[in-house]
Amino acid sequence: MTDPQHPAVLAPLRLDRGLRILEVELIENTGVVESYDFSKTPMTVIAGEPNSSKTTTLRVIDYCLGQEKSPAAALGSAIEEKYSAVAITIAINGDKHRLAREFAQGLKSKVTIDDHFPIDASDLSPWLMGKLGWPLLEVPLGRNPLTATQKVPLTFRSPLRHMYRREDSWTEFATKERQYLRSAVISLFLGFAPNRYETAEFELGEAQRALAAAHAVHRNVAESTHTVVADLSKQLGLPPILNAASIDRVRDQLAATLRQTEGQRDGISELARRAVDGDGAPGLDRELPARLAAASQQVDQTTSRTSQLAVLLEEFGVSLRSARGEIERLQRLSDSVDVFGDLPVRLCPACEQKIDTRHQHASDDCYLCHQPVTDDRRQRRAAREIRALETEIEDLSHAIERTAVDLEQARAAEREAKALREDLAAELHDERFVLLAPFVGPLQDTSSQIGRLQQQLAALPALEAILLREENASNAVDDALAEVTRLEELATQETTARSDAQRNCSALADRMNEFLVAFNGRGWIGQQVTIAADDLTFYVGTRPWDESLGAEAKVLFFLAYSYGLVRLSGANDPSFCVPGLVILDNPHQHGLGPAIVADAISRIGNEAVRLGAQVIVTQVGHSESITAPHSVVRMPRIYAADPSPRG
């Protein structure tokens, strides 16, 4: 609606660079849509009585721009219970989009863009930054980039905290904001964030730390490497080895010496073979090797014969012990006849009836079958088996005696064959030793030299690996030093870009001072605002702003800062990241007089109309005191949200 105090036609909202809020929607569970239009004029005043959902409306905007809290935490449980979704229509650099947040289970963490497939709220930030044309930056986690060891991404939520001055943020830049994020946001707005964060400053700090670490590693490796290589070279008798490059030279020398020594050994071996195998070798009995071979064959035969007889003798012994054991078993069986002969049978094996052992029968007859039975008839078979086994034992005894005699003779023949073989082998060894004696010494010398050369060659890879560690450490130092040098040169080249940063900081400070001069003696302390370009700290006079200002002056300070953000819309520099929007929630803070606040808001609104920016401000009661052209969104008197987020 249009303020009745300003019935004239107002300047329309221009959809220029930056962000604009065109409409806010709250969709009830019944399907009824409550909408609030912010697209009529550059300045919109949300007016209403206390607790009439003014702040809640702004929180809806914040929530639709990627707030990752739950609907209840961001807007209040009453909003979540009454409504099924909220949405805002925005313009980014003139292009319109609709961002919706639904409260249904599974969709609370999603943002729907232009009724397309929902995305996670955390993914909205890069989309907004891309649409705005703002660079995606990673900010060193710390005040000093040279000492920072980690980076964090700069999301859209950080600049939004500066564009949206919340009711509880009139004495600080943004709630729970760190200095490094504050500096990043200001440098983003002023257009030199890429020169500040995509430059060599952070990388130079990392490179300097990497160079120091490389130096430390190289010192440790170099000290141990030279000591170990020198000691091993001395123990192995190697030539001096100074670095990894000299390993190849030493390896070539050792390989050539090894080939020469192996050739000498092979020559001596050939001469020895000829001396032994030649037809004219003096003093060598040509029949001796054949006799030795025949003797070895005889040893094999006698050894085999002895082994066979020993096995046979053992088998005869086992059979003899088995037969004797059978005789003992049969004798125990025969003896048991007398023991069990008087036991009566109690049950008939045919009909299984009980038998009375007391009925009359002959003493020599079986009382079951009535046939004569004698002790001899019951023991006859056992005696017959015993006699057969005794005959077998007698035969086995004769066989064992004969086999023992044969075994002794075979062992004697084996001893004789072995003695003959040893005599012939000793004779052949003596004759060959006489022939090979001139070659033994040279062969031992060459073999020893070959072993030593092979050991030296085998040690070279280990020495090479040790020296390579030192070389790699040295190369790492060189690479780190080259990177530091490159980044230092790049940092020098960036001095010009930093002068642009100083100029832009001074321009923002001038805009703030231009605003504040009208409030000297009316809540402002009369001192100038300056901005340090190195760390983007705001100073009032000679001290940081938060140390110089009281509560009333801080409110004016942030009104001046919002004024400076609006003035960025008039910047022609394309490197500036123009916000295009400031939202001021309840600037009546800390006892600052209503007339002063109205004057400040009017000055900000007039600049928004002049430059095409957008200002949204909440106002308790009516907005007649605001002289800048504006439209009014009148909030209902009935409180729509629960008390927690304050309306």
PEURFEN-V765342 format. One line per field, one symbol per residue. psi: psi as a letter, one per 20 degrees, with the letter a starting at -180 (. if undefined). burial: 1 if it has 9 or more other ideal C-beta (glycine too) atoms within 8 Angstrom, else 0. Layout:
# PEURFEN-V765342
psi = ???
burial = ???
This chain:
# PEURFEN-V765342
psi = rpphimirpqpqppmbqaqqohqpqoorhiipppqppjjgrhpppoqrrqlkkghhghhggggikjpjrrgghhhqhhghhhqirqqqprpokipqqppqpqjqpiihjqppokjapqrqhhihghgghghikqqoqpppnrhohhiqjqqqqorhhghhhhhnorhjkjjqgqpkpqghhghggghghjjjgghhikajgghggghhhhgghhggggggggghghggggghgghikqrpohrhhighghggghgghgggghggghgghgggghhgiqhkoqjoohighghhgghhhhggghgggggghggghhgggghghgghhgghghhhgghighgjhjpqpippigikqqpoijrpqqhjqpigikqqpqhhhhigghhghghghhghhgghgghggghgghggghhghgggghggghghghggggghhghigiigghggghgghgggghgghhighghghghhghgghghhggghghgggghgghhhhjhghhhhghghghgghhhghhghhijpikhqijqqpqpphgjkppqocjqqhiihqagghhghghhhghghhhhhijpioiipnphipppoominqkjpqhhggggghgggghhgghijrpppqqppbrkhioiqpqrpopqqhppirrigip.
burial = 01100100010010010111111111110000000101011111111100011111111111111110001101110111001011111111100011111110001101111000001010011111111101101011110011010010011111111111111011100100100111111111111111111011111111111110011011001100110110011001010010010110011011101100110110011011001100001001000100110011011011101100110110011011001101100110110010000000100100000010000000001110000000000110011011001101100110110011011001101100110110011011001100110010011001101101111110110011011111101101101110110011011001001101110111011011101100100011000010110001011100011001101111111111111111111010000111111111111011010001111111111111101011111111001001011111101000011000101
